[in-house]
Amino acid sequence: MVAPDRFRFLNVEHQVASAADWISPRRDRLWSYNLHYFADLVAVDAASRRDWHRDLIARWLRDNPPGHGTGWEPFCLSLRIVNWLKWYCQGGDLSADARGSLAVQVRYLARSIEWHLLGNHVFENARALMFAGLCFDGPESSEWLETGIQLLDEQIGEQILADGGHFERSPMYHALVLEGVLDLINLMSGHRSDSRLDFLCVRLGNAAQRMLLWLKAMVHPDGEIALFNDAAFGIAPTLAELVDYAARLTIVASAPESGLHLSDSGYVSVRNSLITLIADIGELGPAYQPGHGHADTLSFELSLAGRRVIVDTGTSCYGTSPERLALRRTDAHNTLMVDGQDSSEVWSGFRVGRRAHVYDAIFAADSNRKWVFGACHDGYRYLPGRPRHRRDWVVVDNFIDIVDKVSGDGVHDVAISLLVHPGITVVHAAQDTVELIIDADVRKPLCIIRFAGFDALELRPADYHPEFGKVLSCTRIVLNRRGRLPLEMSTRIEWSLHDKTANP
């Protein structure tokens, strides 16, 4: 909230001066959702805008009658209920009208659980009912609490996988759900002892520990998440913020191992003093809710000397625009495409039809700090000759080997993309070699990527989308091969370091 009637969400600023502005069709739907969340009430510096917030709540009550408009959709209800109650618990002044409206909002939500969407939506519905059930008194609030407990009991077991990952496989939504889990632990710890709440609190605490460990494995040295599936910076709390919040609740998770296979969610994280490599060798998402999934099977991200080098394209918008579709397609990720087709059939804004399934995944390490991992997928099985893609990584201290094999029959076109971070200088040094010049704080690494088994290597202009509403220009390395299956291609990424002071 940048002024009493002006807001900046998703890197876009708009004025909200009239009742019509709450539901303006001229604005992006996700922007309007954010307007109705009221997240600014619990921002870090929210106390300095308390008068604005009090007036804004009064405006919302006047301009958004029950059951009408975006603000009464269940997901908006869920987040706003929680944020209004957090604000109230932190000293905000909720008028009698606002408290009465809150009760109406909770009643409306209790009849509108998002079973048609499932996933993080139902979790947020449950969190809001828990907040309302514990912050209100009376028989009705007891019903809300009971419903919230039942929903959470079901959803925690369903949505939080054994390896700690959220089952939608998005690091951003994982962090959002983890914040919600910590909120619930925080809330319940301040209320009277109840055997059901005590049991749920212990269960949530165990889930939070696993989720913290998972998130630690899925961040780069810059402290931000890997951008697999629908993910962007600036939406969820950072790892550092979540670690601090958890510690205040006496929840601590150990540091992840240097090489870790998160086998239930399908990610691999390998790191040493110089590199961080995070790879996707798992399923796209839950079979019945793949809406936040991308066609990125066997993609990866790489940081070197503390800087992101090979990056995922990211997510800058929702909706059904051509940009949204392009960001979900296979050629937007660091993986292999056959005959110009996607490994999973992404369509509309949040739909997936035919999809890749992963099999024969491996992960191994030895005493010499060498990691070997990889997997196969069948996302191109519907094409003539039934192509199958296998990718294997070998990671040692000073290089990474990546081998791509496409089995099957017939003649096919194969392309591999590697998206380079905007801050990296890319030089096409030779027919089969690319140099990446990295400007790190103390040292200036030179990263050399050599390719074998390709017909052509191109450097193309591309876009990087690290935040909603933000697009940065960068370079995409594209490798092409046409031939009869089986085909095999290899990529070696190696690096050397130069001290800046000695080698300016």
Secondary structure, DSSP 8 states (H G I E B T S, - for coil): --BTTEEEETTEEEE--SGGGGG-TTS-HHHHHHHHHTGGGGSTTGGGGHHHHHHHHHHHHHHS-TT-SGGGSHHHHHHHHHHHHHHHHTT----HHHHHHHHHHHHHHHT---TTT-THHHHHHHHHHHHHHHHS-SHHHHHHHHHHHHHHHHHHHHHB-TTS-BTT--HHHHHHHHHHHHHHHHHHHTS---HHHHHHHHHHHHHHHHHHHHHHHTB-TTS-B---SS--TTSS--HHHHHHHHHHTT-------SEEEETTTTEEEEE-SSEEEEEE-S-SS-TT--TT--S-TT-EEEEETTEEEE---B----SS-HHHHHHHSGGGSSSEEETTB-SS-EETTTEE-S---EEEEEEEEETTTEEEEEEEE-TTTTSTT--EEEEEEEE-SSEEEEEEEEESSSEEEEEEEEEE-TTSEEEEEETTEEEEE---SSB--EEEEEEES-SEEEEEEEEEEEETTEEEEEEEEEEEEEEESSEEEEEEEEEE--BTTT--
